[in-house]
Amino acid sequence: NIMIVGHVPPRRIPAYLQAADALVISNSAKDIDARDYTSPMKLFEYMASGVPIIASDLPSLREVVSEREVTFFEPNDAAALVDAARHVFENEKSAGQRAEQARQLVERYAWSARAERILRFLARES
């Protein structure tokens, strides 16, 4: 069962994410920017939700997460996506544990945490 909705105001997005059983990032490996260089905001939003994540296995995503936090699938392979989804739904406990790991990890990427690291760096440089 899939629900497709139109535009959602940003303040309501967390409720939609948390209502899901799993969240999918299906970036293509065919686009070099998506594959190697992007830092998708969607990934960080998903990580903060505490919901299991199913993601294309791309270098740009692996810079942030690993198998400890998400379930990867081969990009551009619909059957691999289906297999990954089955794995998540058949292994709810481990998928939930990965989602919790992702939720904890995303705290490192919060604006306040980034600002603290920048201020510490600047304090050392002066």
Secondary structure, 3 states (H helix, E strand, C coil): CCCCCCCCCHHHHHHHHHHCCCEEECCCCCCHHHHHHCCCHHHHHHHHHCCCEEEECCHHHHCCCCCCCCEEECCCCHHHHHHHHHHHHHCHHHHHHHHHHHHHHHHHHCHHHHHHHHHHHHHHHC
